[in-house]
């Protein structure tokens, strides 16, 4: 049986041990829907990148919400090329409005289910962290719209940093 003095010494030794160094965050993934909330996420990622000399990839997912066309009675053509061109133009304008040089980061446009495509992009671009803004919806709006951020946090293989939309009040905590 250890004495009280022995236990005190053990606690003191572990308290004096240097903290482990944080992992190097070389690649940051920033999903965007081009909203003000996404801009807050980009701004946070830019600050993080400047401090850590990290690379940023911004990804936008064109949501594929047209249902499963295989079982549709009417087969509507999916305007993929047009939607992709519009999203690429929107990305250029959004980054320009944010004061970001397009050459200073990578950008990608995806088509599909946002959560799945964000997770897939994190793997493809070898993201060490995802900086994801949240709109901060609560109550019925959250129940009906769901939360992309919440599902990304739940399924991501790398850490996810969420950034609250500017001007959104904090939800009540019970």
N, C-alpha and C positions, 0 to 999 in steps of 0.2 A: 504494500500500500504506500502510495506517494504521500509525502508530507505537504502541508499547505505552502511551505517555502518552495518546494520543488514545482508545484503547479504554477505559482506566481512567476517563477523563472521561465517556465515554458511559454507562458502567455507573453511575457516581455520579449523573449527571443523572436516569436512570430510577429509581434507588433513592430519590431525594429527591422524586419526583413523588408527589402525593397519591393515595391509594388511591381507586378509583372508589367512589362511594356505592352502598350496596346498594339494590336495588329496594324500593319501598314495598310492604309486604304488607298490602293493604287487606282482602282477603277470604280467610279461612282455612276450609277444608273439613275436617271431622273425621268420618270414617266410624266407625260403632260397631256392635258385635254385642252390646253391653250387658255385656261381660265386664270383669274386673278389668284386663286388658291395655288394653281400650278406655278405661277410666277414666284410665289413665296417659297415654294420648294426649290425652284431653280436658283433663286437668290441665296438660299441657305447652302445649296450644293456648291455654288461658286465660291462662297466664303470658305467652306470646308476644303475645296480644291486648292484655293490659294494658300491656305495654311499648310496643307499636306503635300503639295505638288502632285495632285491626283489628276487623272484624266476623267472627263465627263462624257457620257453618252446620254443624249436626250431621245426618248422614244415616245412616239404617239401611236396609239392604236385606234384604227377606224373600227368601231364596234360592228361586229357581224350579228345583227339582231333580226335578220330577216326570216328566222326560223329555218327549218330543214327543208330546203327547196326540193330535195329528192322526193318528198311525199306531197308536194304541192300540186294542186290540180292545174294551176297555171304556172308555167316556168318563166319567170321574169329574168331578163338578162341582168347580171350583176355588173354595175358600171365601175369595175375595179380601177381601170386606168384613169378615168376621170376623177374618182375620189382620191386616188393616190396623188395625182397632180395637184389637186386643190389642197390636200394636206401638206404637201411639200412646200407650196407657196405660203400657206398659213404658217408653217414652221419657220421659213425664212423671215417673214414679217414679224412673228412673235419674238424670235431671237434678236432681230434688229431693234425692236421696241424695247427689249430688255438690255440693250447696249452690249450684246455679246457678239464678238467676231465669230463668224461661222467657221473659220479655219481653226479656232481655238478648241473646238470640241467636235465630237461625232454626233450625227443625228440619224434616226431611223424611223421609217413609217411601217407599221404592221397592220394587217387586216385580220380580225378574228375576235375572239372573246378576250376582253382586256386583261383579266387576271392571268389567264393562261399565257397570253402573249408577253406580258411583263415578266412573268417567271421564266419563260423561254428566252427572252432577251437578256435577262440577268445571267443565265448560263452561257449564252452565246458570246456576250461581251465580257465574260469573266468578272462580273461585278463583285466587289468586296462589300458593297453596301448599296441599298436602294434608298434614295431620298424621295419620299412620296408625300405629296400634300394631301390633306384631307379637307373636305368641304365642311365637316363638322355637323352634318345633319343628325338630328336626334328624333326620337318619338316616331310618329307615323311615317314621316318622310324617310327616315332611316329604314323602317320596316319595309316600306314599299320599294325604295330605290336600292336598298342593300348598301354595302360599303365595299367598294373596290379595295380601298386601303386596308380594311379589316381582313379581307380574304387574302390579299398579298402577304400581310404579316403572318397569317396562319399557314400559308403554303410555301413561303420563300425558304430557300436553303441558305441564304445569306442574311445578315442583319438588315432590318428595315427601320429607317428613321422617319417618323411621320412629323409633318409640319402643318400646324393649324392655319386655316385660311385667315388672312388679316381681317380684323374687326369682328370675328366670331366670338361670342361669349363662351366661356368655359361651361361645359355641361355640369349640372348639379350632381354631386357625388353623394350617395346615400350611405 
